[in-house]
Amino acid sequence: MNLSTKSLQRQQDEQWMRQVIQLAQQSLYITSPNPRVGCLIVRDGRIIGKGSTQAAGHDHAEVQAIKDALNTAQAHDPADVMRGATFYVSLEPCSHYGRTPPCVDAIIRCQPARVVIAMIDPNPLVAGRSIAKMQQAGIEVCSGVLVEEALALNSGFISRMAAKRPWLRTKIACSMDAKVALADGESKWITSAPARDDGQHWRARSCLVLTGIGTVLADDPLLNVRAVPTSRQPIRAVIDRRFRIDEKASLFNGDPVWLFVEDRAFTASELQKQTRLEQEKNTRLIKIPLNQAQSGMEALDLQAVMAYLAANEINEVHLEAGPRLNAALLEANLIDEVLLYMAPKIIGPGREAFALSPLQRLSDAKQMVFFEQQAVGSDMRLRARDEQRWQSILAAVSE
């Protein structure tokens, strides 16, 4: 294949992969803890099957696409319909038995000529095994097509698999002078209704919405998804070292709530409270050890919190918290992305998003990289991320 032919093939592969990523976006809210994956089956320049990963325990994208192709052709033998075709899939097919059988075996039975993959799966149970298995079956495999676009849909899953921690995104609504509330705490509403509705999308795509006990006691938030149609509510979780939460808090609406508390012996009344919450309020208490924060004060070990979340299949964490928890997570180097809604307002004296200690040198400031900006109603949505973290998980899915 000469250079011009390779270039043309690459362009065609990218065109099909863009459609695959659009398919994966259709499953944005439902696949947790699995990744969002799309699949197209193309033969002679025509789509003959398409699919996206469904809820955990149901069909993955590849199986959906194969079923679609068979149904359209009214056939039963996969090879009769898909022999010589090209599969486009946004993540390396699974090669192990989990909640469903290995997708790679289903693909091989179809006898395609090529399989084009956006990302390698860093899951230790996969990690290139599917690629090797398809190549051994005589299938040409190409990977790394639109890898960053595919990763953007699955930063949490990839982070959990490659780094053993979820991807943590903090959502902040502020004025042009970076205030999140008046000096007395009033913050409803700095941003417009369209911005608040847009924020619901980020809750919906997360596995878990995290906040601190200060926010719960001050605002009594529900923190569920309301403005976005979804069949799956994320878990709500609270950092509540001293187990101060009120049993009548709005969070306890019957959906799962996780409370992270200090690992210590409970009093008799606390044990009774724990029993009521666990038996009547669908609540899980997780005891976490203390550590010495950068501020010099003892606090819950936030690294241990993130490790617990990863071990319990939490991919994306959506943080909506006050300045102290935001600062603690930032100081612990655990904030991977900032989702910032900026209103065209100037407030003056007020509360800031991060309750940080003064820096001695500007060079010590946390450096992030803006990668997206978009108008939402009368406000601006800005996204910034820890570029080192991004590059580390990008490397995990690239050849």
C-alpha distance (Angstrom), angle and dihedral (degrees) to the residues before:
residue distance angle dihedral
M1 . . .
N2 3.83 . .
L3 3.81 125.0 .
S4 3.82 96.3 -96.3
T5 3.79 91.9 47.8
K6 3.80 90.5 49.6
S7 3.81 90.5 49.6
L8 3.80 91.6 50.8
Q9 3.80 91.1 47.6
R10 3.80 90.0 50.8
Q11 3.81 91.5 51.1
Q12 3.79 91.2 50.4
D13 3.79 91.4 47.3
E14 3.81 90.7 51.8
Q15 3.81 91.8 49.3
W16 3.79 91.7 53.6
M17 3.81 92.5 42.5
R18 3.81 91.2 55.3
Q19 3.80 87.7 59.5
V20 3.80 89.6 47.5
I21 3.81 90.9 54.5
Q22 3.81 89.7 49.3
L23 3.80 87.8 54.2
A24 3.80 90.4 50.4
Q25 3.81 89.7 52.7
Q26 3.80 88.6 61.7
S27 3.81 87.9 68.0
L28 3.79 95.2 46.8
Y29 3.80 96.2 120.2
I30 3.81 103.1 35.6
T31 3.80 114.3 47.0
S32 3.81 101.5 73.6
P33 3.00 124.6 165.2
N34 3.80 87.1 20.7
P35 3.82 122.2 69.8
R36 3.81 123.3 -99.8
V37 3.80 106.0 -105.9
G38 3.79 134.9 173.4
C39 3.81 129.9 -164.3
L40 3.79 135.1 -166.1
I41 3.80 127.1 -174.4
V42 3.80 111.8 -153.3
R43 3.81 129.3 -173.5
D44 3.78 126.6 173.8
G45 3.80 90.6 -6.9
R46 3.81 93.3 -55.2
I47 3.80 131.6 107.7
I48 3.80 109.9 -119.2
G49 3.81 98.4 169.6
K50 3.79 139.3 12.9
G51 3.77 137.9 178.2
S52 3.79 147.8 156.7
T53 3.78 131.2 -147.4
Q54 3.78 114.4 -86.6
A55 3.80 130.6 -153.0
A56 3.80 117.2 -49.3
G57 3.80 111.0 -71.4
H58 3.80 92.9 26.0
D59 3.80 132.4 90.0
H60 3.77 121.3 -45.1
A61 3.80 118.3 -137.0
E62 3.81 95.2 -95.9
V63 3.81 93.6 53.0
Q64 3.81 90.7 46.4
A65 3.81 90.2 52.5
I66 3.81 92.8 47.7
K67 3.81 91.2 49.9
D68 3.80 89.8 48.1
A69 3.81 91.4 52.5
L70 3.81 92.5 47.8
N71 3.80 92.9 47.3
T72 3.80 92.8 48.9
A73 3.82 91.7 49.1
Q74 3.82 91.9 40.7
A75 3.78 87.9 -132.3
H76 3.81 137.0 132.5
D77 3.81 105.3 -157.5
P78 3.83 110.5 77.8
A79 3.79 93.1 -156.3
D80 3.82 92.1 55.0
V81 3.79 89.6 59.2
M82 3.81 104.8 31.2
R83 3.80 106.3 29.0
G84 3.82 108.5 131.8
A85 3.83 93.9 9.9
T86 3.80 127.3 126.8
F87 3.80 122.2 -116.1
Y88 3.81 116.4 -151.2
V89 3.80 113.3 -164.5
S90 3.80 130.1 168.2
L91 3.83 95.6 -140.6
E92 3.78 132.3 31.6
P93 3.84 106.6 -90.2
C94 3.79 116.5 -104.0
S95 3.79 116.7 -99.4
H96 3.79 100.4 -168.7
Y97 3.78 140.0 69.2
G98 3.78 110.8 -102.1
R99 3.77 125.2 136.6
T100 3.83 85.6 -30.9
P101 3.84 134.8 26.4
P102 3.83 121.0 -89.9
C103 3.79 112.5 -71.2
V104 3.81 91.7 -153.1
D105 3.81 90.6 67.4
A106 3.80 91.0 52.3
I107 3.81 90.2 51.5
I108 3.81 93.6 48.9
R109 3.81 90.6 52.5
C110 3.82 87.7 59.0
Q111 3.85 90.4 58.7
P112 3.82 96.9 -141.3
A113 3.81 121.1 -178.0
R114 3.80 95.1 -135.7
V115 3.79 141.1 15.6
V116 3.81 117.2 -161.2
I117 3.82 116.2 -162.6
A118 3.79 130.8 -170.9
M119 3.83 98.9 -159.6
I120 3.77 137.3 18.2
D121 3.82 110.4 -127.2
P122 3.84 109.9 -118.7
N123 3.81 91.0 -162.1
P124 3.83 102.4 125.9
L125 3.81 87.9 -131.8
V126 3.82 89.7 60.8
A127 3.83 112.9 18.1
G128 3.80 98.4 143.5
R129 3.80 97.0 -34.3
S130 3.79 92.7 113.1
I131 3.78 91.9 50.2
A132 3.80 91.0 51.5
K133 3.80 91.7 46.5
M134 3.82 93.0 52.0
Q135 3.78 91.9 46.4
Q136 3.80 89.8 51.5
A137 3.81 87.2 53.8
G138 3.81 89.5 56.7
I139 3.81 96.8 -102.6
E140 3.80 119.1 139.6
V141 3.82 110.0 -126.7
C142 3.80 125.7 -162.0
S143 3.83 121.5 -177.8
G144 3.79 137.9 179.4
V145 3.82 97.7 57.1
L146 3.85 109.8 149.1
V147 3.78 89.3 -18.3
E148 3.84 96.0 164.4
E149 3.80 92.4 50.7
A150 3.79 90.4 51.5
L151 3.80 91.8 45.2
A152 3.82 91.2 53.8
L153 3.82 88.4 65.8
N154 3.78 93.2 48.3
S155 3.80 108.7 31.7
G156 3.80 89.8 128.3
F157 3.80 97.0 50.7
I158 3.79 92.5 44.9
S159 3.81 92.0 46.5
R160 3.80 90.7 51.1
M161 3.78 92.6 49.1
A162 3.81 98.1 41.1
A163 3.82 102.9 32.1
K164 3.83 103.1 20.9
R165 3.81 92.1 -122.8
P166 3.80 134.5 91.2
W167 3.80 125.0 -110.5
L168 3.81 106.8 -101.8
R169 3.80 118.9 -152.6
T170 3.80 119.8 -176.8
K171 3.79 118.3 -154.2
I172 3.79 116.8 -148.0
A173 3.80 129.8 -179.9
C174 3.79 113.1 -163.2
S175 3.78 147.2 154.9
M176 3.80 125.2 -106.4
D177 3.79 88.6 -92.4
A178 3.84 90.0 54.2
K179 3.80 98.7 -106.5
V180 3.80 119.1 146.1
A181 3.80 95.6 -171.4
L182 3.78 143.3 -0.5
A183 3.78 117.5 -88.4
D184 3.82 89.7 -94.2
G185 3.82 91.7 52.7
E186 3.81 100.0 -101.7
S187 3.81 109.2 147.7
K188 3.82 107.3 152.3
W189 2.89 104.1 139.2
I190 3.78 123.6 -1.9
T191 3.81 94.3 143.7
S192 3.81 129.7 46.5
A193 3.80 128.0 -98.2
P194 3.85 92.7 -103.4
A195 3.81 89.7 56.2
R196 3.79 92.0 48.3
D197 3.80 90.6 49.7
D198 3.79 90.4 48.3
G199 3.78 88.7 54.1
Q200 3.80 88.9 59.5
H201 3.80 89.0 66.1
W202 3.79 90.0 61.8
R203 3.78 91.2 49.9
A204 3.80 90.0 49.9
R205 3.80 94.8 52.8
S206 3.81 93.3 48.2
C207 3.78 126.2 90.7
L208 3.77 92.7 -143.6
V209 3.82 137.1 17.1
L210 3.79 111.2 -146.8
T211 3.78 130.4 -162.5
G212 3.79 140.0 155.2
I213 3.78 130.5 -105.9
G214 3.81 90.7 -111.8
T215 3.80 90.7 63.2
V216 3.81 91.9 45.8
L217 3.81 93.3 50.7
A218 3.81 93.9 44.3
D219 3.82 101.6 40.7
D220 3.85 106.7 15.7
P221 3.83 90.8 -142.9
L222 3.80 124.4 -170.1
L223 3.83 93.1 -151.6
N224 3.79 94.3 -165.6
V225 3.82 128.3 128.0
R226 3.78 113.0 -89.9
A227 3.82 111.7 148.3
V228 3.81 96.3 49.1
P229 3.83 123.3 66.3
T230 3.79 107.2 -121.3
S231 3.79 136.9 153.6
R232 3.82 91.8 -150.5
Q233 3.77 127.8 61.2
P234 3.81 116.5 -156.6
I235 3.78 118.4 -121.1
R236 3.84 113.3 -98.1
A237 3.80 116.2 -137.2
V238 3.80 134.1 -174.2
I239 3.79 131.5 -159.7
D240 3.80 98.0 -138.3
R241 3.81 108.7 160.0
R242 3.81 97.0 177.0
F243 3.83 96.1 37.7
R244 3.80 92.5 -117.4
I245 3.80 98.7 149.0
D246 3.81 117.2 130.0
E247 3.80 113.3 -118.9
K248 3.82 87.7 -136.8
A249 3.82 93.8 56.9
S250 3.80 114.4 135.8
L251 3.81 89.7 -120.7
F252 3.78 88.9 75.4
N253 3.79 96.2 77.0
G254 3.82 97.1 131.8
D255 3.82 97.5 -85.8
P256 3.83 117.1 109.2
V257 3.80 118.0 -74.9
W258 3.80 124.9 -175.1
L259 3.81 120.8 -158.1
F260 3.80 120.8 -161.7
V261 3.80 109.0 -154.4
E262 3.80 137.3 168.5
D263 3.80 115.5 -77.6
R264 3.80 99.7 -116.8
A265 3.78 140.2 112.4
F266 3.79 111.3 -74.2
T267 3.79 124.0 -133.7
A268 3.80 118.7 -117.2
S269 3.81 91.6 -99.5
E270 3.80 91.2 48.7
L271 3.80 90.8 51.1
Q272 3.80 89.3 52.3
K273 3.80 90.6 48.5
Q274 3.80 90.4 49.6
T275 3.80 91.3 51.4
R276 3.80 92.5 50.3
L277 3.78 93.3 48.6
E278 3.79 93.5 46.9
Q279 3.79 95.8 44.8
E280 3.80 100.5 36.3
K281 3.82 107.5 23.0
N282 3.83 105.1 42.0
T283 3.80 89.7 -116.3
R284 3.80 131.0 154.0
L285 3.82 119.9 -156.8
I286 3.79 115.3 -152.6
K287 3.78 118.4 -169.0
I288 3.81 114.2 -144.6
P289 3.83 127.6 -173.7
L290 3.79 121.9 -118.3
N291 3.78 127.1 -113.2
Q292 3.78 136.8 -177.9
A293 3.81 109.6 -91.0
Q294 3.81 122.0 -147.7
S295 3.79 87.9 -103.0
G296 3.80 88.4 64.2
M297 3.80 93.2 -113.4
E298 3.79 123.9 116.6
A299 3.78 114.2 -111.2
L300 3.78 140.0 156.9
D301 3.78 112.4 -64.7
L302 3.81 99.0 -105.4
Q303 3.80 92.0 -169.7
A304 3.80 87.0 59.8
V305 3.81 90.1 49.7
M306 3.82 90.8 54.2
A307 3.81 91.3 46.0
Y308 3.80 89.6 52.7
L309 3.79 91.3 50.2
A310 3.79 92.3 50.4
A311 3.80 91.8 47.9
N312 3.81 88.2 53.4
E313 3.84 94.8 53.1
I314 3.80 98.1 -100.9
N315 3.81 108.9 153.9
E316 3.81 107.4 171.8
V317 3.80 124.2 29.2
H318 3.80 117.3 -161.8
L319 3.80 109.4 -158.2
E320 3.81 121.1 -156.4
A321 3.76 103.8 169.3
G322 3.76 145.4 133.5
P323 3.80 128.7 -91.9
R324 3.81 96.0 -87.5
L325 3.80 97.6 54.3
N326 3.81 91.0 40.4
A327 3.81 88.7 53.8
A328 3.80 94.2 45.3
L329 3.80 92.3 52.2
L330 3.80 91.7 45.2
E331 3.82 91.5 50.2
A332 3.81 88.6 49.5
N333 3.83 88.2 53.9
L334 3.80 90.9 -121.0
I335 3.82 102.0 123.1
D336 3.78 107.4 96.8
E337 3.80 99.5 173.2
V338 3.79 139.4 17.7
L339 3.79 118.7 -147.1
L340 3.79 103.3 -163.5
Y341 3.80 126.2 -172.3
M342 3.79 109.0 -167.9
A343 3.79 120.4 -165.3
P344 3.83 121.0 -155.2
K345 3.81 91.0 -115.1
I346 3.78 133.7 112.6
I347 3.79 113.2 -147.9
G348 3.79 105.5 172.6
P349 3.80 117.8 -156.0
G350 3.79 109.7 24.5
R351 3.77 146.4 110.2
E352 3.77 122.5 -49.8
A353 3.79 128.1 -142.1
F354 3.82 95.4 -115.8
A355 3.80 123.3 41.2
L356 3.79 93.7 -150.9
S357 3.77 129.4 162.5
P358 3.82 115.4 -111.6
L359 3.81 114.6 -84.7
Q360 3.78 121.2 -124.0
R361 3.82 92.8 -150.3
L362 3.78 132.4 23.7
S363 3.79 88.1 -134.1
D364 3.81 88.0 67.9
A365 3.82 91.8 64.5
K366 3.80 117.4 117.9
Q367 3.80 105.3 -101.9
M368 3.80 118.8 -146.8
V369 3.79 132.7 168.9
F370 3.81 125.6 -125.3
F371 3.78 110.8 -133.3
E372 3.80 105.3 163.7
Q373 3.78 138.9 30.9
Q374 3.78 128.7 176.4
A375 3.80 137.9 163.9
V376 3.80 112.9 -116.4
G377 3.78 112.2 -174.5
S378 3.80 106.7 -51.5
D379 3.82 91.8 -24.2
M380 3.80 137.4 75.8
R381 3.78 124.3 -120.7
L382 3.79 112.1 -150.0
R383 3.78 126.0 -177.0
A384 3.78 124.6 -162.7
R385 3.78 129.5 172.8
D386 3.77 143.4 -169.4
E387 3.80 97.5 -97.6
Q388 3.78 94.1 -160.2
R389 3.81 90.6 56.7
W390 3.80 91.1 46.2
Q391 3.78 92.5 51.3
S392 3.79 91.6 47.9
I393 3.80 93.9 56.5
L394 3.82 91.1 39.8
A395 3.79 88.2 57.5
A396 3.80 89.5 52.1
V397 3.82 92.5 61.0
S398 3.80 98.7 38.0
E399 3.78 128.3 82.3
